[in-house]
């Protein structure tokens, strides 16, 4: 009963308060404040993009990833026997079924092996290019060629169960080049995004990215 009486007395006050809030939101002052906060929010987002260095922040993560990946590749390629030896039978069966369904003859074991060698070196070109400065990223490709050539030489000289071929070297080099192309495409996409942000926020670009 007491609560009902208390609620009855508060009802007019609540209605007046609600009406005052609605009137305030419809006022010019509220609109100006809302517009100001929105501009501040957009300006901070634009400045955050504009402050990013042109070459990107390389940091240590790409280096750690590249070292870990190179160790994994070394384990695979320097294993005493081919790592695909146990899976070769399954791969041949899959290829036979594909040929039975009309797949062309050039889809064979050699294609699978070459494709694997290409894919294996894509991260090397990608991560290696990330670690290098803008004008020197191309060095990742000849470096990958040298690494692949050394691997094939070690296989052919010191591992009786393995043999090195220039076909593998070329496939690995193509993979590193593809990884570098992926990196260039990503960097170009990011550059265009920054230019768009700069066009939308010219004041931040002129002020060096400082907040108003």
N, C-alpha and C positions, 0 to 999 in steps of 0.2 A: 504493500500500500504506500509506504514511504517512498520506495523507489519510483512508483508510478507518478506520485506528486512531484518528485524531483525532476523526473523526465519531462513532465508537462511544463514545468517552469523553464527548463533549458531549451525546449523546442523553439520558442521565438528567437532566443539568442543564437541558436545554431542556424536558423534560417537567415537571420541578418548577417551572420558571419559568412555563410555560403554566398549570399548575394554580394557582399563586399568583395570577396575573392574573385567572383565572376566579373564584377565591374572593373576590378584592378587588371585582370587579364585582358580585358577589352580596351584598356587605356593605351595611350601613345607611349607612356613611360615604360610600360611592360613590354610593348613591341620593340622599343629601342634597346632595352636591356637584353631581351631574347636575341635580337639581331647581333648585338655586340658580343655576347657569349658564343654565338654560332661562328662569327668571324674569327674570334680567338681560337676556337677549336680547329677551324679549317686552316688558320695560319700556322698553328703548331704542327699540324699534320704535314703541311707543305714544307715548313722549315726542317722538319725531321728528315724528309726525303732529300732536301737540298743540302743538308749538312753532310750526307754520306759522301765519302771521298770518291773521286771519279774512277779510280782503279779498283775500288772495292776493298774491304778489310779482309786480308787473307787470313790472319790469325794463325793458330797452330793446328787447328783441326784438320785441314787438308793434308798437312805434312804427316800427322799421325796416321791418317787414313791411308796415305800413299805407302808409308813404311809397312803398315800391317798388310796391305794388299800385295806389295812386292814380296813379303815373306811367304804369303800364301801361294803366290805364283811360283816362287822358287821351290817350295815343297812339292808342287805339282809337276813342274818341268824337270826337276832333278831327282825325281823318284826313280829307283833302279829299273823299274818296268813301266810301260805305258799305263797311265791311270785308267784308260778306257778299255783295257784288255778284258775285264770281266763283263763290261757292258756291251762289247762289240757284237756279241751274238744277238742280244736284244735289239740293237740298232739295225742290224742286217735284217732281222725279221720284220721290223716296222717298215723298212725300206721296201722289202719284198711285197708287203701288203699294199703299200702306196703304189707300187708299179702295177700290181694286179688291178687296182682301181683306176689305172690310166695315167699315173704320174709319169712325166718324161724321164728318159734314161739319165739325163744329166743330174737328176736329184739322186746322188749316190753317196757312198761312205766318204769319199774324198771331199764332197761339198760340205757334209756335216762337220768333218774335221777342220776344214778351212774356215767355216763359219765360227766354230768354237775358238779357233786361234784369233780371229778378228775380234770377237766379243770379249775375249780375255784381256785384250790390251786397250779397250775403250776407256776403262777407268784410269789407266796410266796416263793417257793423253789428256783426259779431263782434269785429273788431280794435279798432274805435272804442270799443265798450263795455268792452273789456279795459283800455284806457288810462284810462278815467274811474273815479272813485270810486263806491262802491256806490250812493249816493243820487243820482248824476248820470248813470248809464249811459244813461238814456232819451234824453239829449241827442243820442246818436248817430243817432237816427232823424230828428229835424228837421234836424240837420246834413247828413245824407245827402239829405234833400229839397232843401235849399238848394243843395248841390253839383250835384244832378241838374238842378234848375231853371236854374242858371247854365250848365251844359253845353248844355242844349237851347236856351237863349237865344243862346249863342255860335254854335251850329250854324245856327240860323235866321237870324242876322243877318250873320255873317261868312263862312260857308261855303256858296257857291252850290250845291255838290253834295250838301249835307245839309239836312235840315229837322227842326225840333224839334216835339215833340208833348207834350201833357200826359199822354198815355197812357204814354209812356216814363218821365216823372217819377213817376207813380203806381206803375209797375212797379218802378222802382229803389227807391222808398221802401218798398214791400212787401218787397223783398229785404233791405234793411237791417234792417227789423223782424224778419224771419225769422232773420237772423244774430244779432240781440240775444236772441231767444227761445232759440236754440241755446246761447248763452253762459249765460243764466239757468239753463237745464236742467243744464248742466255744473256750474255753481257750486252748485246745489242738491244735485246728486249728491255733490259733494265735501264739502259741509256735513254731509250725512247720514253719509258715511263717517267724518268726524271725530267726530261724535257717537257713533257706534258704537265707535270706538276709545277715546273718553273713558269710555264705559260699561264697557268691558273693562278699563281701566286707571284707576280712580278715584283712586288714590294719586298718580299723576303729575299729574292735573288739579288736585288739592288743593295739591300742592307747587309748582305753576307749571311743571310739565314737567321738574323736575330729576331727574337719575338718583339712585337710592338709594345 
